[in-house]
Amino acid sequence: MAESILSFLNLGGPVVWCIAGLSVIGLAVVLERTFFFIKSWENPEKVEQALCERLYEGDAEGATSLLREKDTSLRRLFLAGVNHWKTDGDSLKMLLDGQIRREVFRWSKGLSILSAVARIAPLLGLLGTVLGMVDIFQSLPETDQAPMVALAGGIWKALLTTVAGLAVAVPAVLFHSLLSSKVDDIEETLSRGADFILREKMMRP
C-alpha cells in the first residue's frame, strides 16, 4: 500500500507532493477542530437549568463551582456573567457580547486554512496537468513512438495531478461546510445563553 502511494506521488511529480502536503495540513485542521468542538460543546438546557436553580437560591459560590466543572464555551460565557453579576444590565450585555465574539473566534480558528486548502488544491492539480501537457508536446518530436501512443501515455500521467487536487479539495470543501455550520450553531447557542443570563439578571438583580 505504501509503495503504491509513493509510486503515485513520484509519478505525479513535485506538484502532487505539494498537494499531498496540503492534504496533511487539511487533515490536521479537521482532526484538531473536531476534537475542540467535542470538548467545547454541551447541551445548554441542562446547564441553564442547574444554573437557574443556584441563582434562584442566591448561591453565587455554587453557581461558580458548577460552571468551573467543565471547560466549554457556554460555561465560560455563563461564568463571565456570574462573575460580573453586580454590574448594570447594559454593561453586562456588552461584556457577554464580547465573550461571545471571543468564543466564536475560538471556534472559527483554523477554518480559513481549510478553506485555503480547498481552493489551492484543485488549482495545483490544474497547474500540474498543464505542465505535464507542456512536457508531452515538448518531447513529442523526439519520441520514437507513434504520436497518438505517446500522447495517450503522457496525458493520463499529466491528469494524475488534477485527480489528486480534486481528491483533496472535495473533502476539504465538505468538512469546511460542516465545521462552519457548527460555528453558526454555537454562535446562536451563545446568543441564547446571553439572553438567559440577562433575563435572570432582570428577575434576580
HELIX and SHEET records of a PDB file:
HELIX    1   1 ALA A    2  GLY A   12  1                                  11    
HELIX    2   2 PRO A   14  SER A   40  1                                  27    
HELIX    3   3 PRO A   44  TYR A   56  1                                  13    
HELIX    4   4 ALA A   60  LEU A   67  1                                   8    
HELIX    5   5 SER A   73  ASN A   83  1                                  11    
HELIX    6   6 GLY A   89  SER A  108  1                                  20    
HELIX    7   7 LEU A  111  SER A  139  1                                  29    
HELIX    8   8 LEU A  140  GLU A  142  5                                   3    
HELIX    9   9 PRO A  147  MET A  203  1                                  57    
END                                                                             
